């Protein structure tokens, strides 16, 4: 991935909005909502590392998010480990489950890949909800999940936790940009463009897919840890396949494969959800209709269409007489 002028300008705009928000005194509810959106954006960026970069649809990413949440909840609540150790464990566990899924799912492709990840994800959900309820708390979940504690900062303050999550999001985006701009990222792009040609050139396609899937799982585990910490609660619902469905909708709304598409898709999804849920109890159906119309009339997603418009503007500007 090569950074374009649009990517840089849009990134600076998002950064400015994120930094300025707390100084506008928006209220605790809005700070909590934006913090939630930033965490979901980390999850969506991790998901799009597989979906957008490789073109593979996974219905199993809820598992990686959920096991990350359980890792930090169990580490801090049951075993007394510090939050930093819990987050590290969440990343490792998310990556480990992604590696496990890849051994089965990467044997097939297309819709079969999606179905295998869905089946594995639901298996984990059932285990967490019933068979392992003594460990996971079942539907009652685990309450009192801790937040970070360092430098004497009170991260139970919504604004302080917002800054923490925003910093983690920035680091994740820098890591993703570096990865997708590296030789590894160019190989991934080549695999999506023409898998057969990449294989003929001597690249181990399955190995690259597996590594990408594992990285995606690690990022999803990180998001799960932050989400459980924000809510200070963890239950099996985070593992349900509908969570994977939500992140697919978010990514497509924003524009899969684009640098900022996953983030913008999350923001659009959360804003629409808040507005529609205050308007009708059938908000999810209305949101589904919005999603269908978006995919039909704006197949590039929000960021894709903005990028297209920006390119047309730049082209017309160069042609205009001085």
C-alpha positions as CSV (number, residue, x, y, z in Angstrom):
1,X,0.0,0.0,0.0
2,X,1.3,3.4,-1.0
3,X,0.1,6.4,1.0
4,X,-1.7,8.9,-1.2
5,X,-2.3,12.6,-0.6
6,X,-5.9,11.7,0.3
7,X,-4.8,9.1,2.9
8,X,-2.5,11.7,4.5
9,X,-5.1,14.5,4.5
10,X,-7.9,12.3,5.7
11,X,-5.7,10.9,8.5
12,X,-4.7,14.3,9.7
13,X,-8.4,15.3,9.7
14,X,-9.3,12.3,11.8
15,X,-6.3,12.9,14.2
16,X,-7.4,16.6,14.6
17,X,-10.9,15.6,15.4
18,X,-9.8,12.9,17.9
19,X,-7.4,15.3,19.7
20,X,-9.8,18.2,19.9
21,X,-12.8,16.3,21.0
22,X,-12.1,16.2,24.8
23,X,-11.3,20.0,24.8
24,X,-14.8,20.7,23.5
25,X,-16.3,19.2,26.7
26,X,-18.8,17.0,24.8
27,X,-20.1,15.1,27.9
28,X,-19.3,11.7,29.3
29,X,-21.8,9.8,27.0
30,X,-20.2,11.1,23.8
31,X,-16.7,10.4,25.1
32,X,-17.7,6.8,26.0
33,X,-19.3,6.4,22.5
34,X,-16.2,7.7,20.7
35,X,-14.0,5.4,22.9
36,X,-16.2,2.5,21.9
37,X,-15.9,3.5,18.3
38,X,-12.1,3.6,18.5
39,X,-12.0,0.1,20.0
40,X,-14.3,-1.2,17.3
41,X,-12.1,0.6,14.7
42,X,-9.1,-1.4,16.0
43,X,-11.1,-4.6,15.6
44,X,-12.3,-3.5,12.1
45,X,-8.8,-2.6,11.0
46,X,-7.6,-6.0,12.1
47,X,-10.5,-7.7,10.3
48,X,-9.8,-5.7,7.1
49,X,-6.2,-6.9,7.2
50,X,-7.8,-10.2,6.0
51,X,-10.9,-9.0,4.3
52,X,-9.6,-6.0,2.5
53,X,-6.0,-7.0,1.9
54,X,-6.6,-10.7,1.0
55,X,-10.2,-10.6,-0.1
56,X,-11.2,-13.4,2.3
57,X,-14.5,-13.2,4.2
58,X,-14.2,-14.5,7.8
59,X,-17.2,-15.0,10.1
60,X,-14.9,-16.2,12.9
61,X,-13.4,-12.9,14.0
62,X,-15.8,-12.6,16.9
63,X,-13.9,-15.5,18.5
64,X,-10.6,-13.6,18.4
65,X,-12.3,-10.5,19.8
66,X,-14.0,-12.6,22.5
67,X,-11.0,-14.6,23.6
68,X,-9.0,-11.4,23.9
69,X,-11.7,-10.0,26.3
70,X,-11.7,-13.2,28.3
71,X,-7.9,-13.2,28.5
72,X,-7.8,-9.8,30.1
73,X,-10.8,-10.5,32.3
74,X,-9.4,-13.8,33.7
75,X,-5.8,-12.6,34.0
76,X,-6.8,-9.5,36.0
77,X,-9.8,-10.9,38.0
78,X,-9.0,-14.5,38.7
79,X,-5.2,-14.6,38.6
80,X,-4.3,-11.1,39.8
81,X,-2.0,-10.2,36.9
82,X,-1.5,-6.5,35.9
83,X,-3.5,-5.1,33.0
84,X,-0.5,-4.9,30.7
85,X,0.1,-8.6,31.2
86,X,-3.6,-9.2,30.4
87,X,-3.4,-7.2,27.2
88,X,-0.3,-9.0,26.1
89,X,-2.0,-12.3,26.8
90,X,-5.1,-11.2,24.9
91,X,-2.9,-10.5,21.8
92,X,-1.2,-13.9,22.1
93,X,-4.5,-15.8,22.6
94,X,-6.2,-14.0,19.8
95,X,-3.3,-14.8,17.5
96,X,-3.2,-18.4,18.7
97,X,-6.9,-19.0,18.0
98,X,-6.4,-17.4,14.5
99,X,-3.6,-19.9,13.9
100,X,-5.8,-22.8,15.0
101,X,-8.6,-21.6,12.8
102,X,-6.3,-21.2,9.8
103,X,-5.3,-24.9,9.9
104,X,-8.9,-25.8,9.1
105,X,-10.2,-22.8,7.2
106,X,-7.3,-22.3,4.7
107,X,-7.9,-25.7,3.3
108,X,-10.8,-24.3,1.4
109,X,-11.6,-20.9,-0.2
110,X,-14.4,-18.6,-1.0
111,X,-17.8,-19.2,0.6
112,X,-16.5,-22.4,2.1
113,X,-13.7,-20.5,4.0
114,X,-16.4,-18.2,5.4
115,X,-18.6,-21.2,6.5
116,X,-15.7,-23.0,8.2
117,X,-14.8,-19.9,10.2
118,X,-18.5,-19.5,11.1
119,X,-18.7,-23.1,12.3
120,X,-15.6,-22.9,14.4
121,X,-16.7,-19.5,15.9
122,X,-20.1,-20.9,16.9
123,X,-18.4,-23.9,18.5
124,X,-16.3,-21.6,20.7
125,X,-19.4,-19.6,21.5
126,X,-21.3,-22.7,22.7
127,X,-18.3,-23.9,24.8
128,X,-18.0,-20.5,26.5
129,X,-21.7,-20.1,27.0
130,X,-22.4,-23.5,28.5
131,X,-19.7,-26.2,28.6
132,X,-17.1,-23.9,30.2
133,X,-19.4,-21.7,32.2
134,X,-17.5,-22.5,35.4
135,X,-14.5,-20.9,33.8
136,X,-16.2,-18.1,31.7
137,X,-19.2,-17.4,34.0
138,X,-21.5,-18.4,31.2
139,X,-24.3,-15.9,30.4
140,X,-23.6,-14.2,33.7
141,X,-20.2,-13.3,32.4
142,X,-17.3,-11.8,34.4
143,X,-17.8,-8.4,36.0
144,X,-15.3,-5.9,37.4
145,X,-12.7,-6.2,34.6
146,X,-9.9,-3.8,35.4
147,X,-8.5,-0.9,33.5
148,X,-4.9,0.2,33.2
149,X,-3.0,1.5,36.2
150,X,0.2,3.3,35.7
151,X,1.9,6.7,36.3
152,X,-0.8,7.4,38.9
153,X,-3.4,8.1,36.1
154,X,-7.1,7.3,36.9
155,X,-8.2,5.4,33.8
156,X,-11.6,4.9,35.3
157,X,-12.1,8.6,34.3
158,X,-13.7,8.4,30.8
159,X,-11.5,11.1,29.3
160,X,-8.3,9.4,30.5
161,X,-9.3,6.1,29.2
162,X,-10.3,7.8,25.9
163,X,-6.7,9.1,25.6
164,X,-5.3,5.7,26.3
165,X,-7.5,4.0,23.6
166,X,-6.7,6.8,21.1
167,X,-3.0,6.2,21.7
168,X,-3.4,2.5,21.1
169,X,-5.4,3.1,18.0
170,X,-2.7,5.4,16.6
171,X,0.0,2.8,17.3
172,X,-2.1,0.1,15.6
173,X,-2.6,2.3,12.5
174,X,1.1,3.0,12.3
175,X,1.8,-0.7,12.5
176,X,-0.8,-1.6,9.8
177,X,0.5,1.2,7.5
178,X,4.1,-0.2,7.9
179,X,3.0,-3.8,7.3
180,X,0.9,-3.0,4.2
181,X,3.7,-0.8,2.8
182,X,6.4,-3.4,3.4
183,X,7.5,-6.2,1.0
184,X,5.2,-8.5,3.0
185,X,2.2,-6.2,2.3
186,X,3.1,-6.1,-1.4
187,X,3.1,-9.9,-1.5
188,X,-0.3,-9.9,0.1
189,X,-1.6,-7.4,-2.5
190,X,-0.2,-9.6,-5.2
191,X,-1.9,-12.7,-3.8
192,X,-5.3,-10.9,-3.8
193,X,-4.7,-9.7,-7.3
194,X,-3.7,-13.0,-8.8
195,X,-3.2,-15.9,-6.4
196,X,-2.1,-18.3,-9.1
197,X,0.5,-15.9,-10.5
198,X,1.9,-15.3,-7.0
199,X,2.2,-19.0,-6.4
200,X,4.0,-19.4,-9.8
201,X,6.5,-16.7,-8.8
202,X,7.5,-18.9,-5.8
203,X,5.7,-17.3,-2.9
204,X,4.2,-19.7,-0.4
205,X,0.6,-18.4,-0.7
206,X,-0.8,-20.4,2.2
207,X,2.0,-19.4,4.5
208,X,1.4,-15.7,3.7
209,X,-2.4,-16.1,4.2
210,X,-1.7,-17.8,7.6
211,X,0.6,-15.1,8.8
212,X,-1.9,-12.4,7.8
213,X,-4.7,-14.3,9.6
214,X,-2.6,-14.6,12.7
215,X,-1.8,-10.9,12.7
216,X,-5.5,-10.1,12.2
217,X,-6.3,-12.4,15.2
218,X,-3.8,-10.6,17.4
219,X,-5.2,-7.2,16.6
220,X,-8.7,-8.5,17.2
221,X,-7.6,-9.9,20.6
222,X,-6.2,-6.5,21.5
223,X,-9.5,-4.9,20.7
224,X,-11.3,-7.5,22.8
225,X,-9.1,-6.7,25.8
226,X,-9.8,-2.9,25.4
227,X,-13.6,-3.5,25.0
228,X,-13.8,-5.7,28.1
229,X,-11.9,-3.1,30.0
230,X,-14.1,-0.3,28.8
231,X,-17.3,-2.1,29.7
232,X,-15.7,-3.6,32.8
233,X,-17.6,-6.7,31.9
234,X,-17.2,-9.8,29.7
235,X,-19.7,-12.3,28.6
236,X,-20.0,-14.9,25.7
237,X,-22.1,-12.6,23.5
238,X,-18.9,-11.0,22.3
239,X,-18.1,-14.4,20.7
240,X,-21.4,-14.7,18.8
241,X,-21.4,-14.7,15.0
242,X,-23.5,-11.5,14.9
243,X,-20.4,-9.7,16.2
244,X,-18.5,-10.9,13.1
245,X,-21.5,-9.8,11.0
246,X,-21.4,-6.3,12.5
247,X,-17.7,-5.9,11.7
248,X,-18.3,-7.0,8.1
249,X,-21.0,-4.4,7.7
250,X,-18.8,-1.7,9.3
251,X,-15.9,-2.5,6.9
252,X,-18.1,-2.5,3.8
253,X,-19.8,0.7,4.8
254,X,-16.5,2.5,5.2
255,X,-14.8,0.8,2.2
256,X,-12.8,-2.4,2.5
257,X,-9.2,-2.3,1.5
258,X,-8.8,1.4,2.0
259,X,-6.6,2.7,4.8
260,X,-9.3,4.6,6.7
261,X,-12.4,2.7,5.4
262,X,-12.7,0.4,8.5
263,X,-12.5,3.4,10.9
264,X,-15.0,5.5,9.0
265,X,-17.3,2.5,8.7
266,X,-17.3,2.0,12.5
267,X,-18.1,5.7,13.0
268,X,-21.0,5.5,10.5
269,X,-22.3,2.3,12.1
270,X,-22.2,3.6,15.6
271,X,-23.8,7.0,14.7
272,X,-26.5,5.3,12.7
273,X,-27.1,2.8,15.5
274,X,-27.5,5.5,18.2
275,X,-29.8,7.6,16.0
276,X,-31.9,4.8,14.7
277,X,-32.3,3.1,18.1
278,X,-33.7,6.3,19.5
279,X,-36.1,6.5,16.6
280,X,-37.4,2.9,16.3
281,X,-37.0,-0.5,18.0
282,X,-36.5,-2.0,14.6
283,X,-33.3,-0.1,14.1
284,X,-31.3,-3.1,13.0
285,X,-33.6,-3.8,10.1
286,X,-33.3,-0.1,9.0
287,X,-29.6,-0.3,9.3
288,X,-29.6,-3.4,7.2
289,X,-31.5,-1.5,4.5
290,X,-29.0,1.3,4.7
291,X,-26.2,-1.3,4.3
292,X,-27.9,-2.9,1.2
293,X,-28.4,0.5,-0.5
294,X,-24.8,1.5,0.3
295,X,-23.4,-1.6,-1.3
296,X,-25.5,-1.2,-4.4
297,X,-25.0,2.5,-5.0
298,X,-21.7,3.1,-3.3
299,X,-19.8,-0.2,-3.8
300,X,-16.5,1.5,-2.9
301,X,-17.8,2.5,0.6
302,X,-17.8,5.9,2.1
303,X,-14.0,6.4,2.0
304,X,-13.8,4.9,-1.5
305,X,-16.3,7.4,-2.9
306,X,-14.6,10.3,-1.1
307,X,-11.3,9.1,-2.5
308,X,-12.8,8.9,-6.0
309,X,-14.2,12.5,-5.6
310,X,-10.8,13.8,-4.4
311,X,-9.1,12.2,-7.4
312,X,-11.5,13.9,-9.8
313,X,-11.0,17.2,-8.0
314,X,-7.2,16.9,-8.3
315,X,-7.5,16.0,-11.9
316,X,-9.8,18.9,-12.8
317,X,-7.5,21.2,-10.8
318,X,-4.5,20.2,-12.8
319,X,-6.4,20.7,-16.1
320,X,-7.8,24.2,-15.2
321,X,-5.9,27.1,-16.7
322,X,-3.8,29.1,-14.3
